[in-house]
Amino acid sequence: MKKLCRLKTWLLLFFVIWIGGIMVFWTKNNSAINRLNAGNAQAWETRVHRGVRAQKIVDEEVEGKKAPLSYEEATTELRSRIGGNPYGSAPEDDSIPVVVPRDTVMHPKPNNLVSWRDFPHEEYLKKGALQPGQDRYEANKFNQAASDALKWDRDIADSREAVCRAVNYDVDSLPQTSIIVTFHNEARSTLLRTVVSALNRSPPRLIKEIILVDDFSKDPSVGEELVSIDKVIVLRNTKREGLIRSRMKGAAIARAPILTFLDSHVECNQQWLEPLLQRVKENSKAVVAPVIDVINMDSFNYVAASADLRGGFEWNLVFKWEFLDGSLRNARHAHPTGPIKTPVQAGGLFTISKEWFETLGTYDLDMDVWGGENLELSFRVWQCGGAMEIIPCSRVGHVFRRQHPYTFPGGSGNVFQKNTRRAAEVWLDDYKRFYLKQVPSARYVNYGDISERLKLKADLKCKSFSWYLREVYPELKVPESDMGTPQTFRQGKLCLDSLGHNGVAETPGVYECHGTGGNQEFFYDNVKHTLRAGASKHCLNIDDSGKIKTLECDKLHFRWVLLEEQGLIKQGDRCLALIPRTKISVQREDNSLQGMPCDATDIRQKWVFEKPN
């Protein structure tokens, strides 16, 4: 009997201790969760979904902080301690709900989903049709009438090289991808073709989902009505965020291990996805882009682009396309299906491992809207151990426009300068002086706090920009100390100006003098007798017709001579003249440059030589 009583006593004691332990655990964790929920539920979910390492950080944070964390504090803590996407990171497990990012709503999926083939496309497109008399170019800066007249699932020519069509891919072995498309006031016809072409020309197994992020468009139904298509998820920002933050929100809810970013006015070509996924499978640190074909903005004809192109830039940090030449071109033709190393990517279309994207720190959250983020990401990928590549067997068409159809809060020029200045401050090291020389107004831009990005650079043990110039982009000419004497050339209130045209066969002009150098700064080498446009690697030249064009400096037709006392800028027997437009002129520009037989009495050839500030 005594033994039975002792047993009951021990069982009761064990039960009390067990209940007490549960209550202590529940109280402690409930208190922690309540504190964290005061403004940072999303950050909490992000940490939980990242596993043991993240959970340890949460535990440390709970133990060490008594006051509630605001969303901003949680975001800063998340970025500074574990990197990744500050908007969150969805688990691959479909049974765990995603956390919708801040200032965003997710349109619910209807019970009855339809395939892209069965989607009521005519009804959808009719709602965005042009009204009688409406300007075809006004809303989108491309010919919307031409776009609307096309089939929503039109056939396009297979633009791949023949050798690519013979390549077979083991689709079952390739990883899935989440496709992320952001848009703002996009035409219904181009947005629908973007979605349909991606689904239509991809093996169904490879696309986990297509995430559309509506960046606060005027008409929310443009995106919302597409949610009935199977695999399509639609987010909508409750305020304008811009491409950079919108893409990060899309990535935050993406469940696939690979992310594919597309612009909202593209058409995917045959077998476009497999080569991209195959390459990321082979090299998880490769960031890969397709060859970008051209969809004509006027006719919407699909035009194949050359695969002998890669991305580049000048010291003003403006992206440009450049042809492969010499050994680079020979190497590509020796392996026509192999990846093409590119110093930078255009940024609109690329595929990247989600884990690598988050390890790299995703996008710079303090960059605004659009512009410069492609160069910043390219520098970061290369300098931190990855590679930027173009995959010649992947083709996607893109509508290239001459101007943006939307406004930038603060103005496009200011936004671009802020973004590129941030990139220069973090990644260019001492070479940023060449950027500031090219874009002097960027000196006065408030580019914000970059301490987190510098910490990320240090934590990832990223290489220097001198390494990048040596190993990745040796073709980018570093301005030499003996490259010549800086000069500006003035006639009245107008100065000779490169107009930012620093490629080959570009035409300079004149612009109102500002006295700060930049595009109005030219370097005269009195040994080689060249006249170089700013920090560019190209020089001015008078061609046979008398037009002023840029040319490789070692290919000049004649030497330049500066006759300062006479005010003449002379090449051979011709001098640089400023031809003003008159009422009977046929020239389109108000003023144009021309090479003319030298005449010291011709006021059009007389320039004032000055030193830039």
Secondary structure, DSSP 8 states (H G I E B T S, - for coil): -HHHHHHHHHHHHHHHHHHHHHHHHHHHHHHHHHHHTTT-HHHHHHHHHT-HHHHHHHHHHHHH--S---HHHHHHHHHHHH-S-TT----S-TTS-----TTEEE----SS-B-TTTS-HHHHHHTT---TT--TTTTTSS-HHHHHHS-TT------S-HHHHT----GGGS--EEEEEEESS--HHHHHHHHHHHHHTS-GGGEEEEEEEE-S-S-THHHHGGGGBTTEEEEEESS--BHHHHHHHHHHH--SSEEEEE-SSEEE-TT-HHHHHHHHHH-TTEEEEEEEEEE-TTT--EE---SSEEEEE-TT--EEEEE--HHHHHHHHHSTTS-EE-SB--SSSEEEEHHHHHHTTSS-TTS-BSSSHHHHHHHHHHHTT-EEEEEEEEEEEEE--SS-SS--TT-HHHHHHHHHHHHHHHHSGGGHHHHHHH-GGGGG------HHHHHHHHHTT---HHHHHHHT-TTS----TTS-EEEEEEETTEEEE-TT--STT---EEEE--SS-GGG-EEEETTTTEEEETT-SEEEEE-TTS-EEEEEGGG-SS-EEEETTTTEEEETTEEEEEEE--TT---SSSEEEEEEE--TT-GGG--EEE---
